[in-house]
Amino acid sequence: MSPVYVYAIADRSPRVAGAGLAGEALEVVEGARVAAVVGVIAAAPPVDESGLRAHDDAVRRVAAQLPAVLPARFGSLAADADELRRALDEGAEAYVEALDLVRGREQMTLRVLDPPDGAPVPPAAPVPETGTAGAGTAYLAARAAASAASGVPGLRPFLDAFAGHVAAETVERHATPPLRASVYHLIPRGTAPDYLAAVREASERHPEVRVVASGPWPPYAFAMAPR
């Protein structure tokens, strides 16, 4: 048995073509309810910029061919197809829920920075207790609840200004100024121009919030890697 490098989780019997990060052919490992798109490589690539870019390029090739994908984390390597198949079956319920969430959608990312000099800063909202995060829908709901009062001044009204463009949201706080938080949004595929226009309009209405938008990306922030 050869080790397999995991690029993404997908619906059963996905049809994919193309190559992975090492130029290897993309293959499929079938579980009972979901499948994994993989490549056979000798070892996980080094953790550097070129490796990360090659991984993302391969994930994008997979995502472009399928309606729903859960990108695997960089370096996700299973000992063999049997081990991976067991992991797919153990997490099948959560994977199915997450695939339904990301189906026909892609990710946009907002990096929230310190406010510009001289901008008014409203008081920060308290962060609610969200309990222990679970898998699938419950996990994402808990993260969404935390994002509603992320503690970043003025962030919630800013995000609410274009909530109609967003299907799901999660916020990650940072303690590395000037980066305050990362906001991840799921939007319908192909609507990034409308989303970015809405972000620009919200920025004009809320100058106290400074963001840098990027995307679209495969839905990394809404995926669950094999466990």
N, C-alpha and C positions, 0 to 999 in steps of 0.2 A: 504494500500500500504506500502511495506517495502522499506527502503533505499537500494540503490545498490552502491557497490564499483566498480569503473571502472578500468579495467586493460589495455584495448587496444581498438582501433577502427580498424575495419577490413571490408573486402568486405561483401556484403550481404550474409546471410545464411552460416556463417562459421561453420564448424564442429570441435568442440573442446571437449576435455575430460580432466578430472583431477580436481585438487582442487586449491583453492585460498590461500591467505596468512593465513587465519584463519582455513583452512581445509574445507571450504565450497565448494560445487560443483560449477564448472564454468557454467555459463548460458549465454544466448545470448538475447540481446534486439535489435530488428530489427527496423531500420529507413527506409525511402523510398529508399535511395540509398546506405547507409552504415549501418553497425551494430556495436554494442559494446559487448565486452566480459566482463562479470561482475560476481560478487559474492554478495550474500545477507549476510551482516554482521551488527551487532548492531551499530557499530560506527567506525570511522576512527581509525586506529592503532596509537599508540604514535610515535612521530618523534624521533626515536632512531636507532642505528645501526641494531638491530635485526628486527625492522619493515621495514627498508629500504631494508635489504637483503631478507626478506620474500616477499616484493613487487616485487623485481627484479626476484626472483626465479619463482614467479607466471607468470610474464610477459614472462620470457624465456620459460616456459612451453607452453604458448599460441603461442609464435613466432615459436616454433619448429614444430607446427602443421599447420601453415598457410603460404602462400606465401608472404603475405604483412600484416604488422601490424604497427599501430601508437601507441606506448606505451603511456598510460596516466600518468600524473604526480602522484607522491606519494600523497595519501590522496584525490584523486578525488572521491567525494561522491555525488550522486544525490539523491534527496528526494524520488524519486520513478521512475519506468520505464517510466511513461508518461513524466515526466520532462526531462529525458535523451533522450527520443525519439524526443522531440521537439528540443533539442540542436543538435542532430545528423542531423535533417532535415535542421535547420538553417545554419549549417556549411557544408552541404553536398558537395557543389562544391569544397571547399578548401580541404576537406577530400579526395575526389576522386583524386584530383591532387597529394596530398601528398602520397596516397597509390600507385599511379602509379610510383612515384619517388622511393619509398623504396622496390618495389616489387622485390623479389629475391635477396635482398641486406641486408647487416648488417653493423654495425657501428664499426669503429676503432677510438680510441682516443689517441691523442698525447698531453702530458703535456710538454709545452715548458718552460725550466728553464733558469735561468741566465747562461751565457756562463762560461765555466771552466776558472779558473785563468790562465791568460797569453794568452788566445786565442784572435786572432785578431777580432775586432768588427767593421763591416762595418757600415756606417751611416744608420740611420733608415729612412724608406720611409714615406712620409706624409700619413695621413689617409684621404681618399676622403669623401666628403659629399654624403650620400646615401639617404637622404630624409626619409620620413615616411615609415616604413615597412608595407606592406600589407599582405594578406593571400596567402597561396598556393605557386605557382611558383614564383610570383613577390616577395614575402617575402624572399624566399630562394635565388633568384637571387641578391637581395639587400645585403644579408649577404655575399654571395660569392664575390660580388664586394668589400665590405669592407675588406674581408680577403686578397684580392690581394695586398694590401699595409697596412698591419696590424700595422706597426710601430715597430714590433719586428725586430731587426737587423739581416739581412741575412736570415730571415724566408722564403721569397718568393722564392729565388733560391733553397733553400733546398727542399721545397715542390714541386717545378717544376721538380725536379730530378726524382720523382716517380709518377708524375701526371697520367701516363698511367694506373696505378693500381686503380685510384680513379674515381668514377662516380659522386660524388658531395662532396662539401666541405663547411664548415663554420668555422669561427674562432671567439673565444671569448677572448678578452683581459682581463688581470687581473692586479690589482695594489697591489699585495700581494707577494713581493719577498720572496723566489726565483722563484715563479711561475709567468711567464710572459704572457702566453696565453694557451688556450686549443684549439686544432684543432680537428675537428670532420670530419671523412671521411666515406662516403658510399662506400662499395666495394661489388662485387659479393659474395654471400654466398659461403663459403668453400675456399676462396682464401686468408685467413688471413696469412698462412705461406709465400706465395709469397709477400704479402704486407710487412710483417715484414722483410723479406730479403731485399726488396728494401729500406726500412727505414734504415737498418743497412748500406747498401752501400752508401746511401746519407749522413749518419752521418760521414762516413770515408772521403767523399769528402768535407764535410762542417763542420769541427771541431768547428767552431764558434757557431754552433747551438747545444744545448743540449736538448734532448727530452727523455721522458719515454713513451713507447707505451703500450696500454692495449686493450683488446678485444679478440674476437669479442663480441659486445653487441647488444641487440635490438636497433633499430634506434631512441633512445631517443631525440637526438639533431635535428632530422628532423621531429618530430611529432608535432601535434597540439592537445592539450587537449580539451575536450568538453567545450564550453563556455556558 
